[in-house]
Structure formats: C-alpha cells, structure tokens
Amino acid sequence: MRRELRSMVTAVICFLLVIVLNFLLPRLLPGNPLAYLTGVSEEGLTTVQEEYYVHALHLDEGLSRQFAHYLGSLLDGTLGYSFKKDAPVSSLIADRIWPTLKISVPSLLISSALGLVLGLSSGFATKRRTDSWLTPLMIVLNAVPSFLMALSLVLVFGFKLRLLPYAGLSSFAHLILPVTTLVLGMTPSRYLLVRNMVAVQAKERYVLYARQRGLSDRRIRYSYILGNIAGPFIMALGIGFGLAVSGSVVVENIFSINGMGKLLTEAVYTLDYPLVQGVLFVSTAIMAIAIILSDLAALAVNPKRRLENE
C-alpha cells in the first residue's frame, strides 16, 4: 500500500508545484510582468490602460496578496482572465476540452485493450513465433515520433487513397485518423509493460501448479496472471490518461482539431500567459486526479496490497 500512497502524495505535490510555478514565472521573468499577464507589449499601452491592468491584476499589491487573488481565481473556477481573447480562461478551456476527450478517451481504451490482450499472449509464451515478430514491431512503433505517424496516415489515407477526412471533428469518420495515431503511439508502451510483467509471472510456482492441474493457457492468463498484474497496469493507465489529455498538442495541430492542445499552441504564439496558466493547471489537475483514482482502483482490485509493508 505504501507504493500507492507515495504515488498519490507525489501527484498532489507536483500539482501544487505547478500552481506555485504558474503564479511565480510571469512575476520573476525579466521585464514587466504586466506584459506577460496581458500579452500586450508595454509600448502599446497608454498610461490609463497600464493603470487599469495593474489594478485588475493586483500588481499594485504585495506578492502574498497577489497569490491569494490567484488562488481565488482557481477556487471560483474562472482560472484567470484572458485579455487577448477577452474572456474568462475557464470558458475558453470548457469550449475546447470536449474535442480533446473525444480523441483521447477512445485512444486510451483501445490501446489499453490491445496492449493487455497482446501482452498477455506474448508474455505467457515468449518463445512462440508471435512474440518473435510482435515485440520488435512494438519496440519500433514506440520509437516513431507521433508527428511522423500522423503525417504518414494523412498522406496515405487522406491524400493518396482519399478514404478518410483529415481535418476537424465534424463526424465519426473524422475521429479515425487522430484516434489511430494516438492508438499506435500508446499501444507499444502498454504492450511492453504487460508482456514483461506476464513473462515474470509465467515463471512463478502458481503458474506451474496450474499447468500441472491441466488448466488451459487461456484460463491461466486471464484467471490467475491477470489478477496479479492488474494493479500495476491500472496505475499505468492513470498516468496514460493524463498524458493523453495533456500531450495531444501535435495530433490536434496536424488534424486541425480545436482542442486543448491547439488552444495551448495559440496561447503560446500570442503570448497569452493567463491562458497558458489555465491550460497547464487543468492538464495537471486531470493527470493528478487520474493518478489518484487509478491508485485507488489498483488497491480495490488487489486488496492484499493494503496489508503489504504495513
């Protein structure tokens, strides 16, 4: 149980550090913090505008008071204000988070199912022909950059064969290429994790005893080994979900999907630091929550972990 608790505590600490860094960076960087927090150059501001922004952003108060106001914006759900887009950051993120979830959730579920089934099969019989070609293939796929995979799919299925649309998310068909890109990118790591865990478990005594009793390989894999690897696998899924949501920048830009990844890109290009802060905060919050929930689920499916190391 201590491992799960350490993971939860680490997730919470990282989340709190992101909050502190989000607040401090625009105030500690060289130059006027007003330029970072509004995205407007100092030369383009009149005296009246500068006074308005300084008061609106509480820059005329002490650092502790500024931090209190920043925490208040997180607690009331506004997440700050984007002067570039003239809207609360939370409303901008709310409009973009659904497209991101539409491609990340199916990708996570499909890649997890493929990694689990294929990893169980290969890890249980590492000397079979299937493992001899599947594992090297997964290692190669794991090394291919996501942008290269996405561009290849667009060129083949979007331009050459003209079978699938490659921009936007206006129909189910538009989901196929971005989801396929993410699945190809996420499946290898899940497969290799499961395959290696199963290969270790296959040498344990309980597996040898099960074979001597005449149980089928399928039953041994899914009734015995799966229960022993379920905890670490679920914990990996929690991290994977957080990464899928926060790491979709490349895929969303290539496939012109107006999700959080593309919103972050727009914020960086326009120097909209409040929006950058908001996206990073939400992404980190999603990852922290996913890790904590996956750790709790890992404990639930393997209760004996609660008694270990106590």
N, C-alpha and C positions, 0 to 999 in steps of 0.2 A: 504493500500500500504506500510505502514511503516514496517509491518512484513516481506514482501518480500525483501524490501531494507536491513533490518537488516540481513536477511539470506544471501543475496548476499555479503554484506560487511564482514560478518563472514567468508564466504567461501574464499574470497580474502585474508583476514588476515591470516587464517590458512595456505593457500597456501604459502604466503610469509614467515611465520614462519618455515615451512618445509624447504624452501630454505636456510634460515639462519642456522637452526639446522644441515642440511645436510653438510653445509660448516664447522661449528664450531666443531662438535663432534669429528672427527678424529684428530683435532688440539688441543683439550682440554683434551682428554683422557690421562691417564698416559702412559708414554712411548714415543717412537719416532713416530711422525705422518707419517713418511715415511713407516713404517711397515703397518699401516692401509690403506694408499693410494695406496700401490702397492701389498699388500698381500704377500710380501716376507719378511721373518724374517731377522733381522739385521745381524745375524750370517752368513747367506747365501750370503751376499753382499760383493763384493770386493770394494776397495776404488774407483776404476774407475766407477763401477756401481752405487755406492752411490752418487757420484758427478753428474752422468748423471741424476739420478732420482730426486735429489734435484733441479737441474736446470729445468728439464722438468716439475716438479710440482710447480715451482716458490717458493719453500720453503726457498730460499735464499733471498726473498724479504719480505717486510713488510706485516702485516696481511691485510691491506686495499688493497694493490696491489694483494694479493692472491685472495681476494674476488672479485676483478674486473675481474681477469682472469677466476674465476669460473663462474661469471655471463656471461662472454663472451662465455664460452663453452655451456651455456644454450641457449643463444641467437642465436648462429650459428648452433644449432641443433645437435652438436656432443655429448653433455651431459657428456663430460669427456672421459677418455681412460681407458680401462681395460687391465692392464699389464698381468694379469693372462691369459686372452683369446686372448691377442694381437690384439685387435680390438676396434674401437670406440663403446662406450656404446649404442649410438643410433641405430647402425646397429644390435647389438645383440638384443635389445628390438624390433626392427622392425620385426625381424625374428620370434619372439615369441608372439607378440600381437594378431595376427590373430587367432591362436588356442584358445586364451582366449576369444576373441569376439565371436567365433563360438559357445561356450557353454554358455557364459553369456548373450548375446543378446536374443536368443530364450528363455532362462530360465526366463529372466525378463518379456518378452512379455506374455509368457504362465501363469506365476504366477500372473501377474497383471490382466490378463483377468479373471482367476479363482477367485482371491480374490475379484474382483469387482462384478462379477455376483453372486457368492455365498454370499458375504457380503450384497449386496442389498436385496437379497431374505430373508436371516435370520434376518437382522436388521429391515426390514419392518414388520416382523411378529415374534417377539421374543418368543411368546407363542406357536408357532406351533411345531410339532414333529421334523421337520427337524433341527430347531435350537437347540433343546434339546440334540441332539447327535453330530451335526456338530461342534458346538462351543467347547465342551470339547475335541473332537478329534483334532481340530486345536490347542488348548492350549497344548495338549500332544506333538503334532508334533513340535511345536515351542520350546519345551524344549529338543528335541532329538538332540545331537551333530551331526554335518554334517559328521564327520568321521565314526560314528556308522551307520548312514543311508547309506553312500556309501559302507561300508564293507558289510552290510546286503544285499544290492542289488547285489553286486558282488558275494557273496556266493550263493544266491538263483538263480539269472538269468544267472550268468556267469559260476559257477562251478556245482551246483546241476542240474539245468534244461538244461544248455548249450544252451540257446536260444540266448544270445547276447554276442558280444565281449566286453571285459572289459579293453583293453589297446590300447592306441593310438587313432588317429582320421582319419584313412585312408578311411572310408566310412560313409554313413549316419547312418548305424546301430551302429557305434562306438559312435555316439552322444547321443544315447537313455539313457544309464545309467548315464553318468555325468549330462546331462540336467535334467533327472528325479530327481537326487539327489538335484540339486540346486532348482528345482521347489518345491519339498517337503519341502525344507528348507526356501524358501522365501514366499510361498503362505500363511502360517498361519498369519504372521505379516500383510500382506496386507488385508487378510480377516477380522482379528480382528479390524483393523483400520476402514475399510469401514462399518463393521457391527455396531460398536459403534457409528460412525457418523450418519448412517442411523437411528439407534434406537432413537437418539436425534431428528433428523429431522422429524421422523414419528409422534412426539407429537406436532409439530408446527401447528399453525392455518391454514396455507395454505394447509396442507395435509387434515385436517378435512373438509375444504371447498371443496376441490377436491373430497373427498369421498361423500359429500352431493350432489354434482352435478352428481353423478353416474359414475364418471370416473373409469376405471378398475385399479386394483392394479399395473398391468404391466406399464400402461401409467403414473401413479403417480410416480413410481420408476424411470423410465427412462426419463420422460419428465420434472419432477419437482425436485425430490430429487437429481438426478444425477448432475444436474446443480449446485446445492448448495454445493455438496461435491467435485466437480471436481477439484477445486483449491488446497485444501489440499492433495488430492490424487495424483495429478500431482507432487506436491512438494515432496511427499514421494517417487515417482518414481525416481526423480533425485538423491536423496540420495541412493536409492536402486541400481541404475545403477553403481554409484561409488563404492559401497560396493561389488557388484557382480564382478566387474573387479579386484578390489584390494584384495578381500577376497577369491579368488579361489585357494589358496595355497594347502589346504587339498585335494580338489577334484582333482586337477591336479596331485598331487603326487600319490594318490591312483589309478587313472586311467591311469597313465603314459602319461599324456598329456604335450607336450613340450610348455607350455605357459608361461606367465609372472610369475605366481605363482611358477612354478617349477624353473624358472630362478632365482627368488629371493632366493629360497632354496639353489640352487647351489652356488649362490654368498655368502650367509651366511656361508655355510660349508667350502668354500675355502678362506674365509676372503677377498673376492674381494669387498672392500668398495666402489670404484668408481661405480661398477655395482649396488650395493645396493642403493647408492645415486640415480642413474639413474632410477631404477625401482620405488623407492619411489616418486621421482619427477614426473614421468609420471602418476603414480596411483593417486597422489594428484591432478595433473592438470586435469585429467579426472573427478575426483569427483567434483572439483571446477566448471569446465565448465558445468557438468551435473546439478549441483545445480542451477547455474545462469540461464541456459536455461529453467529448469523446473519452476523456479520462474517467468520468463518472460511469459512462456506458461500459468501459473496459472493466471496471470494478463490478458492475452489475452482472456481466456475462461470465465472470470468473471470480466468484465470491471468495475462494481460498486465498486470493491475493490480499484480502483485508487482514488476514492473520499472519502473513509473512512479515518478518522483520519488525514485529511489534514488541 
